[in-house]
Amino acid sequence: MVKWNVERILHPDTKAPIRDRIPTVTGAEVVDAQTVNLLNSSPSGLLPRALAVIFQIPPGYYQAKGATEFVRQPVGTGPFRFAAGTPADNQTLEAFDRYWEGGPQLRQVFMRVMKEDGARVAALEAGDVDVIQNLPPDQIKRLQGAGYQVAWDLMARQHFCVANSVLDGGGPFKDPRVRLALNYAVDKDAILSRLFFGYGKVADGQFVDARAVGYNRTVKAFPFDPKKARELLAAAGLAGGTPPVTFWATQGVYPKDKETIEAIAGYLGDVGVNVQINQVEWARFTEAYYGSKMNGLNLQGWNYFPVMDADFIITHYKSSNKPPWYASEKFDELYRRSTVTTDPGARAQLLAEAQQLLHDDPPGIYLLHPPDLFALSRKVQGFKPRWDATIPLLGVTKTA
């Protein structure tokens, strides 16, 4: 089964997004019932961790159903069995008692898609649902006062504002002093406090937090220093302000994305960066993103789960990346060396050095690691959020 799943991901017709996460893998060969050799075109230090993205599905079932029908009626390896529903709508899950860690306590789970914050909160208070995800931070105190439980964990994700220094010649962001100025201009602590009510963590001037491989303990967060930001802009010849810069904006893609973008634009405007917000639907955003047309600024939610490794984010900043964001020969060489280094300690050091370089010559604005916030009814016990945005239900119980 492992060999078949590897070959499925590698096949061009599959168009698996995770293919780029295992670029050196060229195939697999079975050694015995418990052993599979992965064939690689070159050494890969990330591969042992990247195996976490090679999800296992049953070959016979997949081949019998076909790719389209498999998406409608998926089979995986977890403690619950898909019973009914569609991926984009409501879903019903049933307990799978032969799960390797033992069967779950809950016999059925009903998943409902509710995009509006207010609708989720109202459903919880009405007793229509027992757990809601993406709890609006401004509702925490009120719900706690009413007896609801609040649970959260720090996501292995960074909200990061890309400043494209490549497309259309890079505009003002071609000069690294301008990108440094952006980091000093934005008050990240205020954004965390006002929009997220203190839940989450300001980024330490690098892409990952201390839980991940490649974290650099000597790199610190950029302080809020608008005076220094203006000085850097003046040194770059922009004392009178920048030409207009487009900020590609979304709403509802990431928690508080619209409000975060508006706050960033305000801070940048205060130091002379002329930001013009371009609010677009997600389809238009992804079209511009994948079409390499997203110049200026944009807000990204860069994940480093499930591997907890800096590679998962910094790979986007290679000069050869599509879409292009950033170009640095020094970074390219550091990153290349990290990819072929298999000694864990040496590799972690190279990634940490790369984070230092990306701090000193930043590809955008380091913002914050957001919380994954949940609210639960009094009836739910044993629910513990995870950093990887999954919803763990194996040990969860519900009283009548």
C-alpha positions as CSV (number, residue, x, y, z in Angstrom):
1,M,0.0,0.0,0.0
2,V,2.8,2.4,0.8
3,K,4.5,1.9,-2.6
4,W,1.2,2.4,-4.4
5,N,0.5,5.6,-2.5
6,V,3.9,7.0,-3.2
7,E,3.5,6.3,-6.9
8,R,0.0,7.8,-6.9
9,I,1.4,11.1,-5.6
10,L,4.2,11.0,-8.1
11,H,2.0,10.4,-11.1
12,P,1.5,13.6,-13.1
13,D,-2.2,12.9,-13.6
14,T,-2.8,13.1,-9.8
15,K,-1.6,16.7,-9.6
16,A,-1.0,16.2,-5.9
17,P,-0.1,19.5,-4.2
18,I,2.2,17.7,-1.8
19,R,4.4,16.6,-4.7
20,D,6.4,19.7,-4.2
21,R,7.0,18.8,-0.6
22,I,8.9,15.6,-1.6
23,P,10.8,16.8,-4.7
24,T,13.6,14.3,-4.4
25,V,11.4,11.2,-4.3
26,T,11.4,9.4,-7.6
27,G,9.7,6.1,-6.6
28,A,9.4,3.3,-4.0
29,E,10.3,-0.4,-3.9
30,V,9.0,-3.1,-1.5
31,V,11.7,-4.9,0.5
32,D,9.4,-7.0,2.7
33,A,6.1,-6.9,4.4
34,Q,7.3,-4.2,6.9
35,T,9.8,-2.3,4.7
36,V,9.7,0.1,1.8
37,N,12.7,1.8,0.2
38,L,12.0,5.4,-1.1
39,L,14.1,6.1,-4.1
40,N,15.6,9.7,-4.3
41,S,17.3,11.7,-6.9
42,S,19.5,13.4,-4.3
43,P,20.0,13.5,-0.5
44,S,17.1,15.1,1.4
45,G,17.3,16.3,5.0
46,L,13.6,17.1,5.1
47,L,12.4,13.8,3.9
48,P,12.0,12.0,7.2
49,R,9.7,14.8,8.4
50,A,8.0,15.2,5.0
51,L,6.8,11.6,5.2
52,A,4.0,13.1,7.3
53,V,2.3,14.5,4.2
54,I,2.2,11.2,2.4
55,F,-1.3,10.2,3.5
56,Q,-2.3,6.5,3.0
57,I,-5.5,5.5,1.3
58,P,-6.6,2.0,0.2
59,P,-5.6,1.2,-3.3
60,G,-8.4,-1.3,-4.1
61,Y,-11.2,1.1,-3.0
62,Y,-9.6,4.1,-4.8
63,Q,-9.2,2.2,-8.0
64,A,-12.8,0.8,-7.8
65,K,-14.4,4.2,-7.1
66,G,-12.1,6.5,-9.2
67,A,-10.7,9.8,-8.1
68,T,-13.9,11.8,-8.3
69,E,-16.1,9.4,-6.4
70,F,-13.3,8.8,-3.8
71,V,-13.5,12.5,-2.9
72,R,-17.2,12.2,-2.4
73,Q,-16.8,9.0,-0.3
74,P,-13.3,9.0,1.2
75,V,-11.6,6.3,3.2
76,G,-8.6,7.1,5.4
77,T,-6.8,5.8,8.5
78,G,-8.4,7.7,11.4
79,P,-10.8,6.8,14.3
80,F,-13.9,7.9,12.4
81,R,-15.5,6.6,9.2
82,F,-17.0,9.0,6.7
83,A,-20.8,8.2,6.5
84,A,-22.4,11.0,4.5
85,G,-22.1,14.5,3.2
86,T,-19.7,16.4,0.9
87,P,-16.3,18.0,1.5
88,A,-17.6,21.5,1.2
89,D,-20.9,21.0,3.1
90,N,-22.2,19.2,6.2
91,Q,-20.6,15.8,7.0
92,T,-21.5,12.8,9.2
93,L,-18.8,10.7,10.7
94,E,-19.2,7.3,12.5
95,A,-16.9,5.7,15.0
96,F,-14.4,3.2,13.6
97,D,-13.8,0.8,16.5
98,R,-10.8,-1.0,14.8
99,Y,-8.7,2.1,14.9
100,W,-5.2,1.2,16.0
101,E,-5.4,3.3,19.2
102,G,-8.8,1.9,20.1
103,G,-12.3,3.1,19.2
104,P,-13.5,6.6,20.0
105,Q,-16.1,7.3,22.8
106,L,-18.3,9.4,20.5
107,R,-20.4,7.2,18.2
108,Q,-21.3,9.9,15.7
109,V,-20.0,13.3,14.8
110,F,-21.9,15.9,12.7
111,M,-19.7,18.5,11.0
112,R,-21.4,21.7,9.8
113,V,-19.9,24.3,7.5
114,M,-20.8,27.8,8.9
115,K,-18.7,30.6,7.4
116,E,-20.2,33.5,9.3
117,D,-18.8,34.1,12.8
118,G,-22.1,35.2,14.2
119,A,-23.9,32.1,12.8
120,R,-21.4,29.8,14.6
121,V,-21.7,31.6,17.9
122,A,-25.5,31.6,17.6
123,A,-25.6,27.9,16.8
124,L,-23.5,27.2,19.9
125,E,-25.8,29.3,22.2
126,A,-28.9,27.7,20.7
127,G,-27.6,24.2,21.5
128,D,-27.5,23.3,17.8
129,V,-23.8,22.5,17.9
130,D,-21.4,21.5,20.8
131,V,-18.1,22.9,19.5
132,I,-17.3,25.8,17.2
133,Q,-13.9,26.6,15.6
134,N,-12.6,30.1,14.7
135,L,-14.2,31.6,17.7
136,P,-14.2,35.4,17.3
137,P,-11.8,36.7,20.1
138,D,-14.2,39.5,21.0
139,Q,-16.7,36.8,22.1
140,I,-14.5,35.0,24.5
141,K,-15.3,36.8,27.8
142,R,-19.0,36.9,27.1
143,L,-19.2,33.1,26.4
144,Q,-17.0,32.2,29.3
145,G,-19.3,34.3,31.5
146,A,-22.2,32.3,30.2
147,G,-20.6,29.1,31.2
148,Y,-19.1,28.0,27.9
149,Q,-15.6,26.5,27.7
150,V,-12.9,28.2,25.6
151,A,-9.9,26.2,24.4
152,W,-7.1,27.2,22.1
153,D,-3.6,26.4,20.9
154,L,-0.9,28.4,19.1
155,M,-1.1,27.5,15.4
156,A,2.0,26.4,13.6
157,R,1.3,29.2,11.1
158,Q,2.4,32.7,10.6
159,H,0.4,35.6,9.3
160,F,2.9,37.3,7.1
161,C,2.7,40.3,4.8
162,V,4.6,39.6,1.6
163,A,6.3,42.6,0.0
164,N,7.0,41.4,-3.6
165,S,10.5,42.6,-4.6
166,V,10.5,40.8,-7.9
167,L,7.4,41.3,-10.0
168,D,7.2,44.5,-12.1
169,G,10.8,45.2,-11.1
170,G,9.9,45.1,-7.4
171,G,8.8,48.7,-7.2
172,P,9.9,50.4,-4.0
173,F,10.4,46.9,-2.3
174,K,13.4,46.2,-4.5
175,D,15.4,48.2,-1.9
176,P,15.8,46.1,1.2
177,R,15.8,49.2,3.3
178,V,12.2,49.8,2.4
179,R,11.3,46.2,3.4
180,L,13.1,46.8,6.7
181,A,11.1,50.0,7.2
182,L,7.8,48.1,6.8
183,N,8.7,45.9,9.7
184,Y,9.5,48.9,12.0
185,A,6.4,50.8,10.9
186,V,3.8,48.2,12.0
187,D,2.8,47.8,15.7
188,K,2.4,44.0,15.9
189,D,1.7,44.0,19.6
190,A,-1.2,46.4,19.1
191,I,-2.7,44.2,16.3
192,L,-2.4,41.1,18.6
193,S,-4.0,43.0,21.5
194,R,-6.8,44.8,19.6
195,L,-7.8,42.2,17.0
196,F,-6.9,38.9,18.8
197,F,-7.3,40.1,22.4
198,G,-3.8,38.9,23.2
199,Y,-4.4,35.3,22.0
200,G,-1.5,34.2,19.8
201,K,2.1,35.4,19.6
202,V,4.0,38.2,17.8
203,A,6.5,36.6,15.4
204,D,10.2,36.7,16.4
205,G,11.3,38.4,13.2
206,Q,11.4,35.0,11.5
207,F,9.0,32.5,10.0
208,V,8.7,29.8,12.7
209,D,8.4,29.7,16.4
210,A,10.5,27.8,18.9
211,R,8.7,24.5,18.4
212,A,10.0,24.1,14.8
213,V,13.3,22.9,13.4
214,G,15.3,25.9,12.1
215,Y,14.2,28.4,14.7
216,N,16.9,30.9,15.5
217,R,17.0,31.9,19.2
218,T,19.1,35.0,18.5
219,V,16.6,36.6,16.1
220,K,14.1,38.9,17.8
221,A,10.9,40.6,16.8
222,F,11.2,44.0,15.1
223,P,10.2,46.7,17.6
224,F,7.6,49.3,16.7
225,D,9.7,52.3,15.7
226,P,8.1,54.6,13.1
227,K,10.9,57.1,13.4
228,K,13.4,54.4,12.3
229,A,11.0,53.4,9.5
230,R,11.0,57.0,8.2
231,E,14.8,57.2,8.4
232,L,15.1,54.0,6.3
233,L,12.6,55.2,3.7
234,A,14.6,58.5,3.5
235,A,17.8,56.6,3.1
236,A,16.2,54.8,0.2
237,G,15.3,58.1,-1.4
238,L,11.6,58.0,-0.4
239,A,11.5,60.8,2.2
240,G,8.5,62.2,0.3
241,G,6.7,58.9,0.3
242,T,6.4,55.9,-2.0
243,P,4.6,55.6,-5.2
244,P,1.2,53.8,-4.9
245,V,1.5,50.2,-3.7
246,T,-1.3,47.7,-4.2
247,F,-2.3,45.6,-1.2
248,W,-4.1,42.5,-2.4
249,A,-6.7,41.9,0.3
250,T,-9.0,39.1,1.3
251,Q,-11.9,38.8,3.8
252,G,-12.7,35.7,5.7
253,V,-9.8,33.6,4.5
254,Y,-7.8,34.0,7.7
255,P,-9.0,35.1,11.1
256,K,-9.3,38.9,11.2
257,D,-7.6,39.2,7.8
258,K,-9.6,42.2,6.6
259,E,-9.0,44.1,9.9
260,T,-5.3,43.1,9.9
261,I,-4.8,44.4,6.4
262,E,-6.5,47.7,7.2
263,A,-4.4,48.1,10.3
264,I,-1.2,47.4,8.3
265,A,-2.2,49.9,5.7
266,G,-2.8,52.5,8.3
267,Y,0.6,52.1,10.0
268,L,2.4,52.1,6.6
269,G,0.5,55.2,5.6
270,D,1.7,57.0,8.8
271,V,5.3,56.6,7.7
272,G,4.8,57.5,4.0
273,V,4.0,54.2,2.3
274,N,1.2,54.9,-0.1
275,V,-1.0,51.8,0.2
276,Q,-4.0,51.2,-2.0
277,I,-6.1,48.2,-0.8
278,N,-7.4,46.0,-3.6
279,Q,-10.2,43.9,-2.0
280,V,-10.9,40.8,-4.1
281,E,-12.7,37.6,-3.9
282,W,-10.7,34.5,-3.1
283,A,-11.0,33.1,-6.6
284,R,-9.5,36.3,-8.0
285,F,-6.8,36.3,-5.3
286,T,-5.7,32.8,-6.2
287,E,-5.8,33.5,-9.9
288,A,-3.4,36.4,-9.4
289,Y,-1.3,34.4,-7.0
290,Y,-0.8,31.4,-9.3
291,G,-0.6,33.5,-12.4
292,S,2.4,35.4,-10.9
293,K,0.5,38.7,-11.1
294,M,0.5,39.6,-7.4
295,N,2.8,42.5,-7.1
296,G,2.9,44.9,-4.1
297,L,1.7,43.5,-0.8
298,N,-0.5,40.5,0.2
299,L,-1.3,38.7,3.4
300,Q,-0.4,35.0,3.6
301,G,-1.0,32.4,6.3
302,W,2.2,30.3,6.0
303,N,1.8,26.8,7.6
304,Y,4.7,24.8,8.9
305,F,2.7,21.9,10.2
306,P,2.6,18.9,10.1
307,V,6.4,18.7,9.8
308,M,7.2,21.6,12.2
309,D,10.2,22.6,10.0
310,A,11.2,26.0,8.7
311,D,11.7,24.5,5.2
312,F,8.0,24.4,4.7
313,I,7.8,28.2,4.6
314,I,11.2,29.4,3.4
315,T,11.1,27.3,0.3
316,H,8.6,29.9,-1.0
317,Y,11.4,32.5,-1.1
318,K,13.8,30.8,-3.5
319,S,14.6,32.9,-6.6
320,S,13.1,30.0,-8.7
321,N,9.8,29.9,-6.8
322,K,6.6,30.2,-8.7
323,P,5.1,32.6,-8.0
324,P,8.2,34.8,-7.5
325,W,8.4,36.9,-4.3
326,Y,12.0,37.4,-3.5
327,A,15.5,37.0,-4.9
328,S,18.8,36.5,-3.0
329,E,21.7,34.5,-4.1
330,K,23.0,34.2,-0.6
331,F,19.7,32.8,0.6
332,D,19.4,30.5,-2.4
333,E,22.8,28.9,-1.5
334,L,22.0,28.6,2.2
335,Y,18.7,27.0,1.4
336,R,20.2,24.6,-1.2
337,R,22.8,23.4,1.3
338,S,20.0,22.8,3.9
339,T,18.1,20.6,1.5
340,V,20.9,18.2,0.8
341,T,22.3,18.1,4.4
342,T,21.1,15.0,6.2
343,D,22.7,15.5,9.6
344,P,19.9,16.9,11.7
345,G,22.0,19.3,13.7
346,A,23.9,20.7,10.8
347,R,20.7,21.1,8.8
348,A,19.0,22.9,11.7
349,Q,21.9,25.3,11.9
350,L,21.7,26.1,8.2
351,L,18.0,26.8,8.5
352,A,18.7,29.1,11.4
353,E,21.3,30.9,9.4
354,A,18.7,31.3,6.6
355,Q,16.2,32.7,9.1
356,Q,18.9,35.3,10.2
357,L,19.4,36.3,6.5
358,L,15.6,36.6,6.0
359,H,15.4,38.8,9.1
360,D,18.2,41.2,7.9
361,D,16.9,41.3,4.4
362,P,13.2,40.6,5.0
363,P,10.9,39.5,2.2
364,G,7.9,41.2,3.9
365,I,6.5,42.0,7.3
366,Y,6.7,39.4,10.1
367,L,3.4,39.6,11.9
368,L,2.1,37.0,14.3
369,H,1.3,33.3,15.0
370,P,-2.5,33.2,15.3
371,P,-4.5,31.2,17.8
372,D,-6.8,28.3,16.9
373,L,-9.8,29.2,19.1
374,F,-12.7,27.0,20.0
375,A,-15.8,27.4,22.2
376,L,-17.5,24.3,23.7
377,S,-20.7,23.5,25.5
378,R,-20.5,22.3,29.1
379,K,-21.3,18.8,27.9
380,V,-18.0,18.3,26.1
381,Q,-15.0,16.9,27.9
382,G,-11.5,15.9,26.8
383,F,-11.3,18.3,23.9
384,K,-7.7,19.6,23.3
385,P,-6.9,21.8,20.3
386,R,-3.7,21.1,18.3
387,W,-1.2,23.3,16.6
388,D,-1.9,21.7,13.2
389,A,-5.5,22.9,12.8
390,T,-6.9,19.4,13.0
391,I,-9.9,18.7,15.3
392,P,-8.9,15.8,17.7
393,L,-11.9,13.8,18.7
394,L,-10.5,10.4,19.7
395,G,-10.6,11.1,23.5
396,V,-13.6,13.4,23.5
397,T,-16.8,12.6,25.4
398,K,-20.1,14.3,25.7
399,T,-22.6,14.0,28.6
400,A,-26.3,14.0,28.1
